[in-house]
Amino acid sequence: AGGGCVIDLGVHLIDLALWMLDWPKVSSVESRCYSHGEPVGASSQAVEDYAVASIQLESGAIVRLACSWKLPTIFDAVIAAKFYGTEGGVEFSNEGGSFYDFTSVYIYKRNRVTLSSPPDQWGGRALIAWAAQLSRSRSYDPGCERLLDVARVLDAINQG
């Protein structure tokens, strides 16, 4: 299908997951996309409003992704990314349905440490980092080629 919630919402979660895991190689992707509760095939003209995917990494780790435009919740948005290892984890989630206010938490043993919470100027820091990069060099940034890794996962999800 494409053009639905995966490209609008899932792309950011895929980018975040691959970035957080230092751009691992993806070995396979299994996904299901739905429109109004009905399965959407790769040749369908319907646009998905819900998608779920399992992204298998060469390391053996699995990334699970779910995104929807029509999630039956009281919030405008539910955005979360959770990463767990053998010794701890980190969680990143939006606050109260906000598109802009996020909390990040470090988890170890049975402890939770808040790393950031609203109000947080993450947008301003991102702008400063971008300007700093431009001040160092206005030439092509090869790091942008990582977007191709994200695009390959997007394509695989949309192919089902």
N, C-alpha and C positions, 0 to 999 in steps of 0.2 A: 504494500500500500504506500506508505511514506507520506510525508507532509502532515502527519498527525502529531500525537503527543510525543512520539519517540524523537522526532527532529526538533520539536519545540522545547521539550522538557528533559527527555532522556539523554540528549546529547551532553548536557552539562554534568550529569551524573557519571556518564561514561568517561568523559574527559577527566573529572575529578578522580575516579577510581584508578584509571591508568596512570595519572600523574602521581597519586599517592603511593602507588606500588612501583614507581620508577620505570614506567613504560614497559611492562612485561610483554612477552610474546603471547598472543592469543592462539590457542590450538583449535578451539571450536566454539560455536555459538548455537544455542538452541533457544527458540523463542516462539511465542504465540501472541498474535495481535487480534484485537476484537473491536468491532464497531457496534454499538448498541447491543452488546451481549452476544453477538454472532461472530464466529471466527472470520478473520480476514486473510485471504490467501495472497500470495505474491502477485498474482495476475488480477486481483480485484481492483476495482476503481474506488472502493470504499476507503475512507480515511479512519485509521484506528483512533479510538478514544481511550483504549487501555492496552497496555503491552506488558509482558513479563518475559524476562530472558535470563538464561544461565550462561555465563561467559567463562569457559574453561581456559585457564592459563597454563602455559607449558610447565610452570613450577608445580602444578597440581592444585593450586588455589582456585577457588570458584568465586566469581563476582555474580551476585544476584541483583537484578534490576527490575523494578516495577515503576510504571508511570501511568498517569491517567489525567484526562481533562475532566472526567465526570465522576470523580471519587465522591461517594455520598458521605460528606463530612460537614461539620459546621464551619470549617475554615475555608478561606479563599485558596490556600495552598498548604500541602503537607510535603515538606522537603526534608530529607534525611539521608545521611550516609554514615554507615557504621562499619568500622574496621576492627576485627578482633584477631589477635595472634595467640600464641601459647602463654605469654606472660602478661597480656593486657590488651587494651584497645583504645580507640578514640571514637567519639560520636560527634556528629555535626548535624544540627537540626534547626529549622526555623521556629521562631517563637510566635505563638498565637495566630498562626496562619499568615504571617507576614512574608512578603517577597524580599524584604531587606534586612530584617532583624534575625540574627543567628546566634546560637550558643554552641560552643565546642567544649567537649569534656574529655579528659584523659582518665582512663580506668585502669587500675592495677589492683590485683588481689580483690579486696572488697571495698576499695576506696575510689572515690570520684573526685577529681580536681577540675574545677571550671577553668578553662584556658581563656575563653572570651565569652562575653555576653553583651546584650544591648545596654546602652548605646555603644556601638563600636564603629569606628570610621574605616571599615574595610574598603569601601569604595574609594576613599581618598588615598589610602595606602596603595591600592592597585594603580591608580592614576600616577602617583609618584614613582612607583616601580617602572611603569611604562615610559614616563618622561626620562628617568635615569637611564634606561636602556637606550633610548634615542640619543641622549647626550653622549653616551659611550660610542655609539656607532649607528649611523643611519643606513648602513648596508643591510642586505638580506640577512635575516635571522634564521639559520638552519633549524632552530628549535621549532619553527612553524611546521616543519615536515611531520611532526608528531600528530598534527591534525589529520594526516592520512591514516594513521592508526585508528583514530576515533571514527573516521569515515568508513573504514572497512568494517568495524563493529556495527555501525549504524546500518550499513548495507546488509550485513548478515542477519540482523534482527528483522529488517523489513522483508527479507527473503523467506523468513520463517524456517 
